[in-house]
Amino acid sequence: MIDDTEFSDVTEALARYRPVAPEAAKVAAIASALQPRSTWRRWPVAIAAVVLAGVAFWAWQVKHQPSAPVPTEEIPADFSQAWLKEVRQELPWSRPKKPVVVTVFLDWQCIACFTLDENLIRVIEKLEKLFPGRITVVFEDWPWDSECNAVLEKNSTLGHAGSCELARAVRRARERRRDRELISWLRDHQQTWKATGLPNEFRVSPTEGEAVVSESIARGQRVKVTSTPTMFINGVRVTRMMSAQQLEWAIRLELARAGVKSSS
């Protein structure tokens, strides 16, 4: 039973009670927290997370993708057998540390040299896409010109007068990454370049590049170059003319022989 006195005390207390008004900032914070949040603000974060996950998965696939041996099935058996039996010669100077190194001795007045150069560049561009960084081509000079090549007697009529100048000019153009441009011009002006001279932007002084060309000729003497073009593919000497297809076959066989893998 409730005592009348207690009831009276409660009634009096309620009459005196005056609730304190809450702070406006707290009310606003509570109201904001209770409101449902819009999901569109989180979309950029979600999209970024999905993209990053996709990139990570692609990278994992590339890293763990099983590699396969260099395809050589389409190479004729007789070519493969003959190539793999070729004698290999160790070139007695420092060379790039790559699975396949192609070293070519050229004279820029040799018509066959232009053909080989064109075929080689086409093949390397194709294979570089499949085996990036696995093949290196080293261009050496063997000008048939007694001006710089001691193999020929002075004033010999058997050589190509002016080839020393062309060797120096092509080397200088290669340093400027314009060798393809000059070689193309030389191919089209074989009969007239001596009368007109080289284009102004490719002309060199009588001594410019002389030392480098002399060193290249000395390397040719060490491996007994007697004709141009002379090519070494991982030490296999090639003096016969090879088609672009045969060049590709030979380089593919060398890639396979070196254990290079293809992921394509």
TORKOL-4160 file (C-alpha; in steps of 0.2 Angstrom, whole numbers, padded with zeros to 4 digits, m for minus):
264
<pt num="1" X="0000" Y="0000" Z="0000"/>
<pt num="2" X="0007" Y="0017" Z="m0004"/>
<pt num="3" X="0008" Y="0029" Z="0010"/>
<pt num="4" X="m0002" Y="0046" Z="0007"/>
<pt num="5" X="0014" Y="0055" Z="0013"/>
<pt num="6" X="0025" Y="0047" Z="0000"/>
<pt num="7" X="0012" Y="0050" Z="m0013"/>
<pt num="8" X="0012" Y="0068" Z="m0008"/>
<pt num="9" X="0031" Y="0070" Z="m0009"/>
<pt num="10" X="0031" Y="0063" Z="m0027"/>
<pt num="11" X="0018" Y="0074" Z="m0032"/>
<pt num="12" X="0027" Y="0089" Z="m0025"/>
<pt num="13" X="0043" Y="0083" Z="m0034"/>
<pt num="14" X="0035" Y="0081" Z="m0051"/>
<pt num="15" X="0028" Y="0099" Z="m0049"/>
<pt num="16" X="0045" Y="0106" Z="m0046"/>
<pt num="17" X="0054" Y="0096" Z="m0060"/>
<pt num="18" X="0060" Y="0107" Z="m0074"/>
<pt num="19" X="0069" Y="0097" Z="m0088"/>
<pt num="20" X="0085" Y="0105" Z="m0095"/>
<pt num="21" X="0085" Y="0108" Z="m0113"/>
<pt num="22" X="0099" Y="0098" Z="m0122"/>
<pt num="23" X="0113" Y="0106" Z="m0132"/>
<pt num="24" X="0109" Y="0110" Z="m0150"/>
<pt num="25" X="0125" Y="0103" Z="m0157"/>
<pt num="26" X="0123" Y="0086" Z="m0148"/>
<pt num="27" X="0105" Y="0085" Z="m0154"/>
<pt num="28" X="0111" Y="0088" Z="m0172"/>
<pt num="29" X="0124" Y="0075" Z="m0171"/>
<pt num="30" X="0112" Y="0062" Z="m0164"/>
<pt num="31" X="0100" Y="0066" Z="m0178"/>
<pt num="32" X="0113" Y="0065" Z="m0191"/>
<pt num="33" X="0118" Y="0048" Z="m0185"/>
<pt num="34" X="0101" Y="0041" Z="m0185"/>
<pt num="35" X="0098" Y="0046" Z="m0203"/>
<pt num="36" X="0100" Y="0032" Z="m0216"/>
<pt num="37" X="0116" Y="0035" Z="m0226"/>
<pt num="38" X="0116" Y="0036" Z="m0245"/>
<pt num="39" X="0126" Y="0022" Z="m0253"/>
<pt num="40" X="0132" Y="0032" Z="m0269"/>
<pt num="41" X="0145" Y="0041" Z="m0258"/>
<pt num="42" X="0153" Y="0024" Z="m0256"/>
<pt num="43" X="0153" Y="0019" Z="m0274"/>
<pt num="44" X="0170" Y="0026" Z="m0279"/>
<pt num="45" X="0179" Y="0017" Z="m0265"/>
<pt num="46" X="0170" Y="0001" Z="m0270"/>
<pt num="47" X="0175" Y="0003" Z="m0288"/>
<pt num="48" X="0193" Y="0007" Z="m0284"/>
<pt num="49" X="0193" Y="m0009" Z="m0273"/>
<pt num="50" X="0187" Y="m0020" Z="m0288"/>
<pt num="51" X="0199" Y="m0012" Z="m0300"/>
<pt num="52" X="0214" Y="m0015" Z="m0288"/>
<pt num="53" X="0208" Y="m0033" Z="m0285"/>
<pt num="54" X="0207" Y="m0036" Z="m0304"/>
<pt num="55" X="0224" Y="m0029" Z="m0307"/>
<pt num="56" X="0231" Y="m0040" Z="m0293"/>
<pt num="57" X="0223" Y="m0055" Z="m0301"/>
<pt num="58" X="0230" Y="m0051" Z="m0318"/>
<pt num="59" X="0247" Y="m0049" Z="m0311"/>
<pt num="60" X="0246" Y="m0066" Z="m0302"/>
<pt num="61" X="0240" Y="m0074" Z="m0318"/>
<pt num="62" X="0255" Y="m0067" Z="m0328"/>
<pt num="63" X="0267" Y="m0072" Z="m0315"/>
<pt num="64" X="0260" Y="m0090" Z="m0313"/>
<pt num="65" X="0256" Y="m0093" Z="m0331"/>
<pt num="66" X="0264" Y="m0109" Z="m0337"/>
<pt num="67" X="0277" Y="m0106" Z="m0350"/>
<pt num="68" X="0281" Y="m0117" Z="m0365"/>
<pt num="69" X="0296" Y="m0121" Z="m0375"/>
<pt num="70" X="0300" Y="m0110" Z="m0391"/>
<pt num="71" X="0289" Y="m0118" Z="m0405"/>
<pt num="72" X="0300" Y="m0126" Z="m0418"/>
<pt num="73" X="0288" Y="m0139" Z="m0425"/>
<pt num="74" X="0285" Y="m0129" Z="m0441"/>
<pt num="75" X="0304" Y="m0128" Z="m0445"/>
<pt num="76" X="0309" Y="m0141" Z="m0458"/>
<pt num="77" X="0318" Y="m0156" Z="m0451"/>
<pt num="78" X="0332" Y="m0155" Z="m0463"/>
<pt num="79" X="0335" Y="m0137" Z="m0459"/>
<pt num="80" X="0335" Y="m0141" Z="m0440"/>
<pt num="81" X="0346" Y="m0155" Z="m0441"/>
<pt num="82" X="0359" Y="m0146" Z="m0452"/>
<pt num="83" X="0359" Y="m0131" Z="m0441"/>
<pt num="84" X="0361" Y="m0140" Z="m0425"/>
<pt num="85" X="0376" Y="m0149" Z="m0432"/>
<pt num="86" X="0385" Y="m0133" Z="m0437"/>
<pt num="87" X="0402" Y="m0129" Z="m0430"/>
<pt num="88" X="0402" Y="m0115" Z="m0417"/>
<pt num="89" X="0416" Y="m0103" Z="m0415"/>
<pt num="90" X="0419" Y="m0093" Z="m0399"/>
<pt num="91" X="0421" Y="m0075" Z="m0404"/>
<pt num="92" X="0437" Y="m0069" Z="m0394"/>
<pt num="93" X="0430" Y="m0053" Z="m0387"/>
<pt num="94" X="0417" Y="m0047" Z="m0375"/>
<pt num="95" X="0399" Y="m0049" Z="m0381"/>
<pt num="96" X="0381" Y="m0046" Z="m0373"/>
<pt num="97" X="0375" Y="m0059" Z="m0361"/>
<pt num="98" X="0359" Y="m0064" Z="m0370"/>
<pt num="99" X="0352" Y="m0081" Z="m0375"/>
<pt num="100" X="0355" Y="m0076" Z="m0394"/>
<pt num="101" X="0368" Y="m0064" Z="m0400"/>
<pt num="102" X="0369" Y="m0061" Z="m0419"/>
<pt num="103" X="0385" Y="m0053" Z="m0425"/>
<pt num="104" X="0386" Y="m0046" Z="m0443"/>
<pt num="105" X="0401" Y="m0039" Z="m0452"/>
<pt num="106" X="0395" Y="m0027" Z="m0466"/>
<pt num="107" X="0401" Y="m0016" Z="m0480"/>
<pt num="108" X="0388" Y="m0002" Z="m0484"/>
<pt num="109" X="0392" Y="m0004" Z="m0503"/>
<pt num="110" X="0388" Y="m0022" Z="m0503"/>
<pt num="111" X="0371" Y="m0025" Z="m0511"/>
<pt num="112" X="0369" Y="m0042" Z="m0502"/>
<pt num="113" X="0373" Y="m0033" Z="m0485"/>
<pt num="114" X="0358" Y="m0022" Z="m0487"/>
<pt num="115" X="0347" Y="m0037" Z="m0491"/>
<pt num="116" X="0353" Y="m0046" Z="m0475"/>
<pt num="117" X="0351" Y="m0030" Z="m0465"/>
<pt num="118" X="0333" Y="m0028" Z="m0470"/>
<pt num="119" X="0329" Y="m0047" Z="m0467"/>
<pt num="120" X="0337" Y="m0047" Z="m0451"/>
<pt num="121" X="0328" Y="m0031" Z="m0444"/>
<pt num="122" X="0311" Y="m0038" Z="m0450"/>
<pt num="123" X="0314" Y="m0055" Z="m0441"/>
<pt num="124" X="0321" Y="m0047" Z="m0425"/>
<pt num="125" X="0306" Y="m0035" Z="m0424"/>
<pt num="126" X="0294" Y="m0050" Z="m0425"/>
<pt num="127" X="0303" Y="m0061" Z="m0413"/>
<pt num="128" X="0306" Y="m0047" Z="m0400"/>
<pt num="129" X="0288" Y="m0046" Z="m0397"/>
<pt num="130" X="0287" Y="m0064" Z="m0393"/>
<pt num="131" X="0304" Y="m0065" Z="m0383"/>
<pt num="132" X="0308" Y="m0048" Z="m0377"/>
<pt num="133" X="0326" Y="m0044" Z="m0372"/>
<pt num="134" X="0332" Y="m0062" Z="m0378"/>
<pt num="135" X="0340" Y="m0057" Z="m0394"/>
<pt num="136" X="0354" Y="m0044" Z="m0397"/>
<pt num="137" X="0361" Y="m0039" Z="m0414"/>
<pt num="138" X="0379" Y="m0032" Z="m0415"/>
<pt num="139" X="0383" Y="m0023" Z="m0431"/>
<pt num="140" X="0402" Y="m0024" Z="m0435"/>
<pt num="141" X="0411" Y="m0015" Z="m0450"/>
<pt num="142" X="0421" Y="m0024" Z="m0464"/>
<pt num="143" X="0423" Y="m0010" Z="m0477"/>
<pt num="144" X="0432" Y="m0016" Z="m0493"/>
<pt num="145" X="0442" Y="0000" Z="m0493"/>
<pt num="146" X="0461" Y="0001" Z="m0491"/>
<pt num="147" X="0459" Y="0018" Z="m0483"/>
<pt num="148" X="0455" Y="0010" Z="m0467"/>
<pt num="149" X="0456" Y="m0009" Z="m0470"/>
<pt num="150" X="0473" Y="m0016" Z="m0470"/>
<pt num="151" X="0468" Y="m0032" Z="m0478"/>
<pt num="152" X="0467" Y="m0023" Z="m0494"/>
<pt num="153" X="0483" Y="m0015" Z="m0502"/>
<pt num="154" X="0483" Y="0003" Z="m0504"/>
<pt num="155" X="0475" Y="0009" Z="m0520"/>
<pt num="156" X="0468" Y="m0008" Z="m0523"/>
<pt num="157" X="0455" Y="m0009" Z="m0537"/>
<pt num="158" X="0446" Y="m0024" Z="m0529"/>
<pt num="159" X="0438" Y="m0014" Z="m0515"/>
<pt num="160" X="0424" Y="m0002" Z="m0512"/>
<pt num="161" X="0432" Y="0015" Z="m0512"/>
<pt num="162" X="0422" Y="0026" Z="m0499"/>
<pt num="163" X="0416" Y="0012" Z="m0488"/>
<pt num="164" X="0427" Y="0018" Z="m0474"/>
<pt num="165" X="0417" Y="0035" Z="m0474"/>
<pt num="166" X="0401" Y="0025" Z="m0475"/>
<pt num="167" X="0405" Y="0014" Z="m0460"/>
<pt num="168" X="0409" Y="0030" Z="m0449"/>
<pt num="169" X="0394" Y="0039" Z="m0455"/>
<pt num="170" X="0382" Y="0024" Z="m0451"/>
<pt num="171" X="0390" Y="0022" Z="m0434"/>
<pt num="172" X="0388" Y="0040" Z="m0430"/>
<pt num="173" X="0370" Y="0039" Z="m0436"/>
<pt num="174" X="0367" Y="0024" Z="m0425"/>
<pt num="175" X="0373" Y="0034" Z="m0410"/>
<pt num="176" X="0359" Y="0047" Z="m0414"/>
<pt num="177" X="0346" Y="0033" Z="m0417"/>
<pt num="178" X="0345" Y="0038" Z="m0435"/>
<pt num="179" X="0354" Y="0023" Z="m0443"/>
<pt num="180" X="0339" Y="0016" Z="m0451"/>
<pt num="181" X="0336" Y="0033" Z="m0460"/>
<pt num="182" X="0354" Y="0034" Z="m0467"/>
<pt num="183" X="0354" Y="0015" Z="m0472"/>
<pt num="184" X="0338" Y="0017" Z="m0482"/>
<pt num="185" X="0345" Y="0032" Z="m0491"/>
<pt num="186" X="0361" Y="0023" Z="m0495"/>
<pt num="187" X="0351" Y="0008" Z="m0502"/>
<pt num="188" X="0342" Y="0020" Z="m0514"/>
<pt num="189" X="0358" Y="0030" Z="m0519"/>
<pt num="190" X="0371" Y="0017" Z="m0521"/>
<pt num="191" X="0375" Y="0023" Z="m0539"/>
<pt num="192" X="0375" Y="0042" Z="m0535"/>
<pt num="193" X="0381" Y="0045" Z="m0517"/>
<pt num="194" X="0399" Y="0048" Z="m0522"/>
<pt num="195" X="0394" Y="0062" Z="m0534"/>
<pt num="196" X="0382" Y="0070" Z="m0522"/>
<pt num="197" X="0390" Y="0066" Z="m0505"/>
<pt num="198" X="0380" Y="0061" Z="m0490"/>
<pt num="199" X="0365" Y="0072" Z="m0484"/>
<pt num="200" X="0372" Y="0086" Z="m0474"/>
<pt num="201" X="0365" Y="0079" Z="m0457"/>
<pt num="202" X="0375" Y="0063" Z="m0460"/>
<pt num="203" X="0391" Y="0069" Z="m0465"/>
<pt num="204" X="0406" Y="0065" Z="m0454"/>
<pt num="205" X="0424" Y="0072" Z="m0453"/>
<pt num="206" X="0439" Y="0062" Z="m0460"/>
<pt num="207" X="0443" Y="0056" Z="m0442"/>
<pt num="208" X="0426" Y="0055" Z="m0434"/>
<pt num="209" X="0423" Y="0037" Z="m0428"/>
<pt num="210" X="0439" Y="0031" Z="m0435"/>
<pt num="211" X="0445" Y="0022" Z="m0420"/>
<pt num="212" X="0429" Y="0013" Z="m0417"/>
<pt num="213" X="0429" Y="0007" Z="m0436"/>
<pt num="214" X="0447" Y="0001" Z="m0434"/>
<pt num="215" X="0443" Y="m0009" Z="m0419"/>
<pt num="216" X="0428" Y="m0017" Z="m0428"/>
<pt num="217" X="0440" Y="m0021" Z="m0443"/>
<pt num="218" X="0452" Y="m0029" Z="m0430"/>
<pt num="219" X="0439" Y="m0040" Z="m0424"/>
<pt num="220" X="0435" Y="m0046" Z="m0441"/>
<pt num="221" X="0453" Y="m0050" Z="m0444"/>
<pt num="222" X="0453" Y="m0061" Z="m0428"/>
<pt num="223" X="0439" Y="m0072" Z="m0435"/>
<pt num="224" X="0446" Y="m0071" Z="m0453"/>
<pt num="225" X="0432" Y="m0062" Z="m0462"/>
<pt num="226" X="0434" Y="m0064" Z="m0480"/>
<pt num="227" X="0417" Y="m0059" Z="m0487"/>
<pt num="228" X="0402" Y="m0048" Z="m0484"/>
<pt num="229" X="0390" Y="m0051" Z="m0476"/>
<pt num="230" X="0398" Y="m0063" Z="m0463"/>
<pt num="231" X="0386" Y="m0067" Z="m0449"/>
<pt num="232" X="0388" Y="m0076" Z="m0433"/>
<pt num="233" X="0373" Y="m0083" Z="m0424"/>
<pt num="234" X="0378" Y="m0089" Z="m0407"/>
<pt num="235" X="0395" Y="m0093" Z="m0415"/>
<pt num="236" X="0388" Y="m0102" Z="m0430"/>
<pt num="237" X="0397" Y="m0093" Z="m0445"/>
<pt num="238" X="0385" Y="m0089" Z="m0460"/>
<pt num="239" X="0392" Y="m0083" Z="m0476"/>
<pt num="240" X="0379" Y="m0089" Z="m0488"/>
<pt num="241" X="0363" Y="m0078" Z="m0491"/>
<pt num="242" X="0349" Y="m0083" Z="m0479"/>
<pt num="243" X="0331" Y="m0078" Z="m0482"/>
<pt num="244" X="0321" Y="m0070" Z="m0469"/>
<pt num="245" X="0312" Y="m0086" Z="m0466"/>
<pt num="246" X="0328" Y="m0095" Z="m0463"/>
<pt num="247" X="0335" Y="m0082" Z="m0452"/>
<pt num="248" X="0319" Y="m0084" Z="m0441"/>
<pt num="249" X="0321" Y="m0103" Z="m0441"/>
<pt num="250" X="0339" Y="m0102" Z="m0435"/>
<pt num="251" X="0336" Y="m0089" Z="m0421"/>
<pt num="252" X="0321" Y="m0099" Z="m0415"/>
<pt num="253" X="0332" Y="m0115" Z="m0414"/>
<pt num="254" X="0345" Y="m0105" Z="m0404"/>
<pt num="255" X="0331" Y="m0098" Z="m0392"/>
<pt num="256" X="0325" Y="m0116" Z="m0390"/>
<pt num="257" X="0343" Y="m0122" Z="m0388"/>
<pt num="258" X="0346" Y="m0109" Z="m0374"/>
<pt num="259" X="0330" Y="m0115" Z="m0365"/>
<pt num="260" X="0321" Y="m0099" Z="m0368"/>
<pt num="261" X="0302" Y="m0100" Z="m0364"/>
<pt num="262" X="0288" Y="m0093" Z="m0373"/>
<pt num="263" X="0272" Y="m0087" Z="m0364"/>
<pt num="264" X="0262" Y="m0083" Z="m0380"/>
